[in-house]
Amino acid sequence: MTETTAAAAAEAGAEKQGKQPRSVRVVLLALMIAMMLAMLDNMIIGTAMPTIVGELGGLEHLSWVVTSYTLATAASTPIWGKLGDLFGRKGSFLASIVIFLIGSALSGMAQDMGQLIGFRAVQGLGAGGLMVGVMAIIGDLIPPRERGRYQGMMAAVMALAMIGGPLVGGTITDNWGWRWAFYINLPLGAVALAAVGAVLHLPKKRTEARIDYLGAVLLTVGITAIVLVTTWGGTEYAWTSVRIMELIGIGTAALVGFVFWQARAAEPILPLHIFRSRNFTLMSVIGFLTGFVMFGATLFLPLYQQAVQGASATNSGLLLLPMLGAMLVTSMIAGRVTTSTGRYKVFPIAGGALMIAGLYLLSLMDTGTSRFTSGVYMAVLGLGMGCLMQITMLVAQNSVETKDMGVASSSTTLFRTLGSSFGVAIMGALFNHRVQDVMAERAGALGSKVTERSAQLDAASLAELPAAAREAYQYAVSAGVHGAFLLGAAVSVPALAAAVFVKETPLKGAGPAGKDPADTGTAAKAPVAEAV
């Protein structure tokens, strides 16, 4: 075999462990489908929500349809990672797909809002395993030196899900009904399930270790409290309310107890020793801050485009193409360069700098900013995020031993998830307060009345406003996004600082001669064992 591509290297590694060489690409395709399922679901549901509420009612519980999914995903992520390390990646990944599909089928059959919220939580439990399983299995199949290209492909899948989700959701809801927004997962999931079950062969793990149930409970309680604080704070309850203070206290106590227990548990859910690696800790920080910025941007950019630039809901999704396209291309380039050179430090540094620049430029937008100009600003931000998206996972995995691959993948995913939760909440609170203040200044009592329930107006509500109030709202939204993006730029500064301190440890894996001559990486070689 003369190919020197990443796929060829992966197949060569597969041959050495007794796996079917041609199965690697099939497995990678199945992993992409699984990643698409996990990423696409929330994007599709967002478009379908007005129709769902119209049929099931329960408008006051609307936010819980998303919150229950997010909570279950975040809380289960580290547990799935540890289960994969203890009992084998294949079994835990197949279980997560099955749970996700069960949750999807039940959500499609929901008869009221309470059922839908509960079934979405089941779906979220499976989604946590999908995200972790994909990254951890890539970590098992592909050497770090070759892994950048494939993780770049996963970043591309994430970008495509963000672009296509609203369009797919609207099409499905309009033509087939909202229930098919959930049912569409079933055939795709079945393909992934069959492919993984048939052709994925990993070393069999035999262990008598016990699951750290106390650690799992403490971590779940802590993460749940954090997500509820960021979800409810400033919206359902005031930040200084008794309920929010209670959640902060519960979350802090649970997480402190979790850290204390992890240092003593025989098989901890999240081994603290992995944080002794400087690179792993820095990647966790960068992942958190990238999640903070990315999901905040994808929330407020469409709002600005609709309220200020006059775009429709569908077109506002398409107008994100400069950012998401730049992110996709940069992720692919970063993966290929890392694969060919084994060097990666330049990407987190460039990513941090571009992210700061892009967010600062976006903060300059006002009511007169053209779509072309805002598109250029978004592209700069997309270039920065593309440099960071999968390099953080790659470096984190390269910083731990193979036995900790699952918890490394789950921890990195968890920090990004928590970052997105904080980003949406904090940037959202800043946006809402700024919009309400500006509306009160420019439109007086009418402005306060318009935004007393929410600072985010839909297209129908915006069209019904008097011309003066509509103009005031456009100024208010511009002021709101200015503050939100300026905060994002400030938050990105620590990400750049963290990137500067990354130590460029050579990645393990095959080079042109089959071995990287500079290979002094810290990742342990995968054990050769009986294949399953």
N, C-alpha and C positions, 0 to 999 in steps of 0.2 A: 504494500500500500504506500503510495507516494504522497497522498494528501497530507497537508500540514495544518489543515483547518482545525478549529476547536472541536467540531463534530468528530473528525477523525481521531483526535487525541482521546476524546471521550470513549469512542468505540474501542480503541486500543486498550484503554484502561478496563473496559468491560470484558474484553477477551481474557485479560489476566485474571480476573476474578470469576471466570466461568460463566459470565452473563452472555446473552445473545447480543453480538455486536450491533446488528441492525435494529435492535429494539430501542436503542438509546434515543433516536430521533422520534420514534413513536411515543415514548414516554414524555419527551420534552413537549410534543404537541399536546398531549393530554394535560400536562402541567399548565400550559398556556390557557387551555380551556377552563381549568379549575381556577386559575387566577382571574380570568375574565368573569367567571361566575361571581366570585367574591367582590370584585370591583364594580361590576356592572349593575348589581342588584339595587344598591341605594340610588344610583343615577336614574334607573328606570322608574323606581317607585316614586321619586320626587315628582315626576311628570304626571303620574297616575293619581296622586293623592287627592286632588280636587274631586275627581270622579268617585274615588273610594268613599270619601266623606259624604258625597251626595247620595250614595246608596246605603251606606251603613250608619250614617249619622255619627254622633260622638265627636263633634268638632273640638270640644274642650280637651279631648285626649289625643288630638292629632300628633303632637310632638312626641308622644310615647311610641308611636309606630316606628320612628327613627331611633329614639333613645333606647328602647328595649333591645334593638338589634346592636347598637353601638356598645351598650353595657355588656351584653353577652359576649360579643366579639373580644372586647378588651380584657374582660375577666378571664376568659378561657384561653387566650393566646399563650401565656407562659405555661399553663398546664399541659396544653397539647405538645408544646416543645419538649417538656420533660418526659411525657409519655412516650414520645418517639425515641428519645435517648434511652429509656429504660427497656421498652418492649419491641422496638423496631419501627422504622419510619413507615414502611409499607402498610402495616396493619392500622396504625393510628391515622394515616392519611385516608385510607379507604373508609374508616369509620367516620371521619369528618365529612367526607363527601355524602355518605348515606344520611347522616344527621341533617346536613344542609338540604338534601333533596326531600327528606321527610318534612322539614320545616317549610319548604317551598310549597309542597303539595297541600299541607294543612292551611297555610296562609291563603292559598287560592280558594279553599273551601270555606273560609271564615264567614260566619253569619252575622257577626256584630263586631264592634270595635275592640271589645275586650278580648275576644278570641284572636283577632288579628294581632294584637299586641303580644299576647302569649306565644303565638306561633312564630312571630318574628323573632322572639327571644330564642326559640329553638333553632331557627335559621341562623341566628348570630353565633350560637355555640358551634355550629358546623363551620361557619365562615372563619372563625378564629383558627381552626385547624387547617383550613385550606391555605391561608396566607403563609402560615409557618411551614406547613408540609411542603409547599412548592419550593421555598427557598432552601429548606434543609435537605430535600432530596437532590436538588441541584448541587448542593454542597457535597453530598455523598457521591454523585455520579461524575462530576466534573472537577478536575484539579483547580486550585485557585488561579494558577497562571492562565488557564483557559476559560475561567468562569465568567470573566467580565463581559464577554460577548453575549452569553446566554442570559445573564442578568440584565444586560441592556435590552434584550428582546422582551424580557418581562416588564421592564419600564415602558417599552413601547406599547405593550398590551394595556397597561394602566392608563396611558395617555389616550389610546383608542377608546377605552371604556368611558373616560371622561367626555370625549367628544361625541361618541355615538350613543351614550346612555339616554340623554334627554330626547334625541331624535327617535330612537327605538321605542322608548317608553310612550311617546306621543302616538306613534304609528300603531303600536299594539293596542293601546287603550281605545283609540278611535275606531279601529277596524275589528278587533276581536273581543274587546272588553278588558277591564282592569285585571280580572283574575288570571288572564294569560300573561300578565307581567310577572307572575310567579310560576305559572305552568311552563313557561318557556325554558326555565332552568332544567326541567326534567329530562328532555332528550339530550341536551348538552352534557348534563351531569352523567347520564347513562353512558355516553361515549367515553368520557373521562374515566369513569369507574371501570368499564370493560377494558380499556387500554392499559390502565395502571395495573389492574388485577392480572391481566394476561402476560404482559411483557416486562414489568418492573421486577428486577431481581437484585436484592440487596443482601448483605451478610445477615444471617440469622442471629438474633441476640437471645441469649438465655440468661436470665437474671432472677434472683430471688429477692431483690430489693423491694422494699415497701414504698408505697406512695406516701408522700408527706401531706397527709390530709389536713393537719393543723395549719401548715404553711399555705395550702391552697385556700382554706377558709379565710385566713387573715388577709391574704393578697386579694381575694375576691371582694371582701368587705372594703378594703382600702381603695381599690380601683373603682368600685361602685360609688363610693362616697365622693371621690374626686370627679368622676364623670357627672354625677348629679349636681355637684356644686357648679361646675362649668356650664351645665345645661340650664339649670334653674336660676343661677345667680343673675340678677338684673332683669329677669323676665318674669318668671313665675313668682319669685320672691326677691325682695331687696337684698343687696349684698350684705347688709348689716342685720338682717332679720334673724330671729331665733333659729329658724329651720336651717338656714345656711350655716350659722355658727355651730349648730349641732352636727351637721354633716362634716364640717371641717374638723371638729374635735374627734368624731368617730374615725374619719379617714386617717388623721394623723396618728391616733392611738393604734389603729390596726396596722399601719405601715411600719411604725416604730417596733411594734411587737413582731411583725413579720421579719424585719432585719435582725432583731435579737434572736429569733428562733432559727433563722437560716444559718446562723453561725454555729448552731448546736445540733441541728437535725442531721441524721445519718445520710439521707438522700434528699437534700433540699430541692425545692421546686426551682429556685434561682440561686445556684451556687455563687457565693459572694467572691470566691477566688477569681472568677473571670474578670472582675473589675480591677484586679491587680494589673491587668494589661492596660498600659496607657492608651494604646490605640483603640481597644474595645471601649473604654470609658469615653474617649473623645468622640468615637463614632456614635455612641448612644446620645451624647449631647447634641451633635450635629443632626442626627436623625430627628430628635425632638424638635429642634428649631426649624428644620426643613418642613416637618409636618405642620408646625404652627403657621408658617408663612404660606405654604402651598394651598391648604384648604381654606384659609382666610381669603386668599386671592381669588380662588375659584368661586367663592360665595359672593364677594362684593363687586367683582368685575361685571358679571351679567346684570347686576342691579344697576350699576352706573350706566351700562349700555342701554338698558331699557328706559330708565327714568330720564337720563340726560341726553343721550344720543338718539333716542327714539327707535331703538331696535325692537323687533318682536321677540317673544320668548324663544322661539326656534332660532331666529337669526342671532340672538345673543350667544347661544351655544356655539354657532358657527364662527362668531367673531372672536372666540377664544382660540381659534386655530393657530394664530401666530405664536402664542405662548406654548400651547400643547405640541404644536409641530416642532418648534425649536427644542422643546424638552425631549421629544422623541428622537430627533436627529442627533442631538448631543449625547444622549444616553447610548445610542448605537456606536457613535464615534469613540466615546470614552471606553466602551467595552472592547472595541477592536484594538485601540491603542494600548490598553492595558494588557490584552492578550499577546500582542506582538512584542511589547517591550518589557512587560513585567513591572512597569513603573506607574504609580498612581497618585502620588502626593500632589502633583500639579492640579488635579481635578477638584479636590475639595477646596484648595486655595482659590482657584479661578471661580469655582461655583459660589463661594462665599462673597467674593468681590462683585461678581455679576448680579447676585441676588440683592445686595445692598444698592447697587446702582439702579437696577430695574425697579425696585420698590420706591426708591427716592423719585425716579422719573414719574412713576404712576401717581405719586402724591402731588405732583404738579398739575394734574389734570383739572380742568374747570369746565364751565358750561360751553366754552368755545373750542375745546379740544376736538380735532377731527378724528375720524375712525382710523385713518392712516397713521396719525401720530400715536394714538393710543395703542395701535397694533405694533408699532416699532418698540414702544415701551414694554409691552407684554412679551415681545420676542426676547428682549434683553433678560427679563425675569425668567423666561423659559430656558434660556441658555444656562443660567445659573443653577436652576433646579435640576436640569438634565445632567449637569456635572456631579450632582450630589446624590441623586435618587438611589442608584444601585451600588455606587462605589462604597457608600456607608455599609451596606450589607456585606459586600465582598471583603472589605478590610476587617470588619467585625468577625466574620467567619475565619479569616486567615489568622486571627489573633488568639484563637482557642484551640484546644485539642479536639480531635474528632469525636470523642465521647461527649463533648459539650456542644456539638454542632447545633442540636435542636434548641437548647436554651439560649444559645447565642442568637440564632435566627429569631426566636420568639421574643427575646428581650429587645432586639433592635426594632422589630415590628411593633411591639408594645409601646416603646418610647415614641415612635412616630405617631401611633394612634393617639396617645395621650397628648402629644404636641398639637395634633389637629383639633382635639377637643378644647384645649386651652386657647388655641388661636381663634377658633370660631367664637368662643364665648367672650374673650377679652376684646378682640377687635370688634365683635358685634356690639358689646356694651358701649365701647367708645363711639362707634358709628351712631347708635341709637340716640345717645345723649347729645351728640353734636347736631344731628338732624333736628331733634326736638327744640334745641336752643335756638338754632337759626330760623326755624319755622316760626317760633314765638317772636323773634326779633323782626322778621320781614313781613309776617302775615297776621301778627297780633293774636287775638282770641281765636280767629278762624284757623290759623296755623296750629295752635295748640290743640284745637278740637280735632283737626285732621289727623294728627299723629299721636293722639292720647292713648290709643290702643297699640299701635305698632308704627315704627318709623319706616317700615317697608311696605309700600303700596303696590298692589298689583296693577296691571295695565287698565283694567276696567275702572278701578277706583281713581286712577290718575286721570283718565279721560273725563271723568265726571267733575273734576275740580274746576272752579273758575280760573280764567287765564292768569290772574294775579297770583292765586294760590299755587297754580301749577309751576309758574316761573319761580316762586319762592321755594317750592319743593326741589326743583332742579338745582338751585343754588345750595340748598341744604344738603342734598345728596353729594354734591361736589365737595362740600366742606367735610362731610362725614367720611368719604373715602380718602380725603387728604389726611385726616387724622389717623385712620386705620392703616394706611400704607406707610405713613411716616413711622408709626409704631413698629410695623413689620421691618422697616429698614433698620431701626434701632436694635430690634431683636436679632437681626442677622449679623450684627457686628460680633457678638460672641461666637457665632458659627465660624466666621473667618478667623478669629483668634484661635479657636480650637484647632482649625485645620493647619495653622502654622506649626503647631506643636506635634502634629502627626509624625511618627517615625516610619520612614519608608522601608519596612521589612520586605525583602524579596518574596515574591509569591512562589509557592511550590507548584510544580507541574512541568509538563513536557515542553521543551523548546524545540528548535529545529532538529536537534540531534537526539531528541527524546528525553533530555534532561536539562534543567536549568542549571548551568555551571555556577551561578551565584546563589543557588538555593540554600539559604540558611533560615528559611521560614520557621515559625513556631508551631504551625499546625502539624499534628501527628499524622502519620500515614494511616489510611483506613485499614482495619483489620481484615485479614483474609479468613473467611469462615464459610460455612455451608450456606449456599444460596437458597433463597425461598422463592 
